[in-house]
Amino acid sequence: MSVRIVTVEPDQADMRLDRFLRSLHPGLTQGAIQKFCRTGQVRVDGKRAEASTHLAAGQVVRIPPVPDTPAPKPRQTVAANEWDVKELNARILHRDADVLVIDKPAGLATQGGKGIARHLDGMLDALRFDATERPRLVHRLDRDTSGVLILARNAFAANRLAAAFRGRDMEKTYWAIVVGLPIPMEGQIDLPLARIGGAQGARTRPADRDDEDAAKAITDYRTLDHAGRKFSWLELHPLTGRTHQLRAHCAAIGTPILGDAPYGEHLAFAEGFPRQLHLHARRLVLPHPRGGRLSVEAELPAHMKTTFATLGFTAPHAAPARRG
């Protein structure tokens, strides 16, 4: 084992230092990386650097001798059956050499976890097409949320897209049917949120601004239509990206999302409506890795179309994906 000097390649630009090190040494733990940085054994262009440092193409990274460590367990994959492959292909909204956008169906988990055997991350080989690399998730949607989901088709695109999500350099638009009518009908919800555990898994609760466990969370909203004071169709724009942010914020202003039992309690389900979460990622506008901006929209899922028809709401069709 000896010291290595590695130059950052163009397709590794904007990658975090810790991820860069793990790409070279998959068995390297986060604790070991932190120690290397803390003691100055890892350096970028001759200077100390934090594990979270974002690298630029052409920078030189000094890597100390790394002991042999066992590689991490292979990614859990799920053999996509013929129906899955057909369904995923039918849900492609945009595809180019760098980016793949799909309309994620409600009920399909984005990633695996305890008790989750079937998830999109495990099926991504079915969406490889002509690419040499497996598509990568750059963000996620809750299992029961439908709509626009972005995948990167190579490391370069993954780094650029991840940076866009970190920097909030994008416009996210969600549609939701909520129980009740928000007052005022348009505004901003600026309410910190903190994560909590529970029998149904992780949840989010409103928190005081001085709560050390809380994170800043802001959502813009406006009412697009309503059925008296019983149900409303909201357009939601999250300006931050906290766990269950939209669900917790809608509940906090007294209008829980229809079908959201963990946050709506006894108001979550209404007789005559599908017993599913009525939250849909309608539109995403973001910088394309190669320049310009990409705008993608997804049609409402079947259960929300049914509810829209019942309530007399009329939604425009999704616009074709465009890059400008």
Salt bridges, closest charged atoms under 4 A:
ASP14 OD1 - HIS54 ND1 3.88
ASP14 OD2 - ARG166 NH2 3.10
ASP18 OD2 - ARG16 NH2 2.72
ASP84 OD1 - ARG118 NH2 2.75
GLU87 OE2 - ARG91 NE 2.77
ASP96 OD2 - HIS94 NE2 2.82
ASP96 OD2 - HIS288 NE2 2.71
ASP98 OD2 - ARG290 NE 2.96
ASP103 OD2 - ARG91 NH1 3.46
ASP121 OD2 - ARG75 NH1 2.77
ASP121 OD1 - ARG134 NH1 3.81
ASP125 OD1 - ARG128 NH2 2.87
ASP125 OD1 - ARG134 NE 3.42
ASP130 OD1 - ARG153 NH2 2.94
GLU133 OE1 - ARG136 NH2 2.67
ASP142 OD2 - HIS244 NE2 3.67
ASP142 OD2 - ARG247 NH1 3.19
ASP169 OD1 - ARG293 NH1 3.68
ASP190 OD1 - ARG209 NH1 3.44
ASP211 OD2 - ARG205 NH2 3.11
GLU235 OE2 - ARG222 NE 2.88
GLU235 OE2 - HIS237 NE2 2.96
ASP260 OD1 - ARG247 NH2 2.72
GLU297 OE1 - ARG282 NH2 3.53
GLU297 OE2 - ARG283 NE 2.74
GLU299 OE2 - HIS317 ND1 3.29
